[in-house]
Amino acid sequence: MTGADVDAVARCDVAVIMCRGSSRRFGSPKALACVGNDPQPLLRRVVDRFTGRFAGGIIVITTGDLEARCRSALEGVPDVVVVAGPAGGDTALTLALAWEHLTARAPTCTHVWAHPVDVPDISAKTLVQLAGVSESRPERAVRPTWSGTPGHPLVLPVATLGLLAPEARTWTGPWRALMEQAVAEGRISAPVLVAVADPGVVHDHDEPGATGGAAASGGRNDDT
């Protein structure tokens, strides 16, 4: 699908919440953990950020052993689907699983917002800002930066996801490296980086008791 094709298709975005990680440093499944003074688990907090925003709704990609508990945590939330895959936190496989679900269940989706479950503090204003940039450049991936650090969510045209998904199934490195390789080979354009005044885009919860940090650039946090 070319940029012109994207322009010609009615926009249909889907949020993909990534929570397949093993949470080794955290010590328990982060998706179900409550941090700080918020009584809601991280999964519910992140899903609430995206609820009602996109025509395509929300897909939560988790593991088989967490599927039922994730569904319970999201009881009553509209337009959310929980999809189980194998364990392991690599984003490449998570997005490949999302692609398989979308091609089977939501073929009209045009853009995916990939967001890790342990980055709950992104502001509504930032989501609006990213949406505006993506709408003006629908053929390009878009991601926010704060103080020079790339963060989340990563907005992916489905055409880009579909191009990389077959490789992502067996890719052993981080998703960002797969995208960088595709850029270097001229198969996709480099993402549009959007400077935002929102530290929430890089504020992750990687260890229990931590207040979060700038790990959402793809170093420790889900490798997007």
PyMOL commands that set and color helices and strands:
alter all, ss='L'
color gray80, all
select helices_A, chain A and resi 3-8+30-32+42-50+67-73+91-105+124-136+158-168+175-184+199-202
alter helices_A, ss='H'
color red, helices_A
select strands_A, chain A and resi 13-18+58-63+80-85+111-116+142-146+149-150+154-157+192-195+203-204+213-214
alter strands_A, ss='S'
color yellow, strands_A
deselect
rebuild
show_as cartoon
